[in-house]
Amino acid sequence: MTREVCRTRAWRTRWAWALALPWLAFAALAQPAVPALGAAGGVGAGPAFIPNPAAPSRMERQEIRAQLSPRRYTMISAEIGARIQRLPVGEAEAFKAGDPLVEFDCSVQQAQRRKAMAELDASQATHRSNEQLLKLNSIGPLEFELSRAGMARSQAELGVHDALLEKCRIAAPFAGRVAEQKVREQQVVQPGQALLDILDDSSLELEFLVPSAWLRWLKAGQALKVTIDETRKTYPARFTRIGARVDPVSQSVKVAATIDGAFPELIAGMSGRVISSPP
């Protein structure tokens, strides 16, 4: 082997090591550290890592938030097409069960009912006359039955108009307040159109998620507290409902609680922090 060949090989070897050393250093840094075992492990004197089975879950460490919502709420819709004559209860105002919420102008429906009433009177008179004629054998049984069927049809028509007139006034299904007024007086609405959003604010509920581990001790009727952000006060509450299914991903279950007592400053939509702990 000549001296020139030896010099070339040595130069190549130095360049190979120069290129390989940075990669070897990076691999050594990226290698995860192996914890030293205790004396029982026989490798080192460092303490072994033992997971704490009593450590709280991620959701138990987080703050549990809840929002106030009414127990009963609904949207009032129009059942007939008519012009709104009067809205006795304005937005945010209170009402009692049975109070009128919407009154329509039903002059056309009333005229149609009067027409149906006149047709019923005429059919009844015809049927009475045919009854006398049947006794005199002046008409046959078929004509008599047709007149009776006509009278029954007129009675049914009158019942339809009576039912329509009952839709001209919408009464409150429960006591509460108007949350949102979607229409105005003198506005013409169509069947199915939304008119009012109403809610019962006499009983406010809290709906929130709790860790499924709480099911070991959580029962309906147990007390808890909630701190409302808007009022910066703490209020008593009680669990009322516990969900029927656990979310396997978050290991949580939905529960509901009711504010224990009457607090006029609380309204639907407020939110706060739940304070509860195992007994």
Sequence and secondary structure as in RCSB ss.txt:
>XXXX:A:sequence
MTREVCRTRAWRTRWAWALALPWLAFAALAQPAVPALGAAGGVGAGPAFIPNPAAPSRMERQEIRAQLSPRRYTM
ISAEIGARIQRLPVGEAEAFKAGDPLVEFDCSVQQAQRRKAMAELDASQATHRSNEQLLKLNSIGPLEFELSRAG
MARSQAELGVHDALLEKCRIAAPFAGRVAEQKVREQQVVQPGQALLDILDDSSLELEFLVPSAWLRWLKAGQALK
VTIDETRKTYPARFTRIGARVDPVSQSVKVAATIDGAFPELIAGMSGRVISSPP
>XXXX:A:secstr
  HHHHHHHHHHHHHHHHHHHHHHHHHHHHS       TTTTS SS      TT   HHHHS  EEEEEEEEEEE
EE SS EEEEE  S TT EE TT EEEEEE HHHHHHHHHHHHHHHHHHHHHHHHHHHHHTTSS HHHHHHHHHH
HHHHHHHHHHHHHHHHTTEEE SSSEEEEEE   TT EE TT EEEEEEEEEEEEEEEEEEGGGGGT  TT EEE
EEETTTTEEEEEEEEEEEEEEETTTTEEEEEEEESS  TT  TT EEEEE    
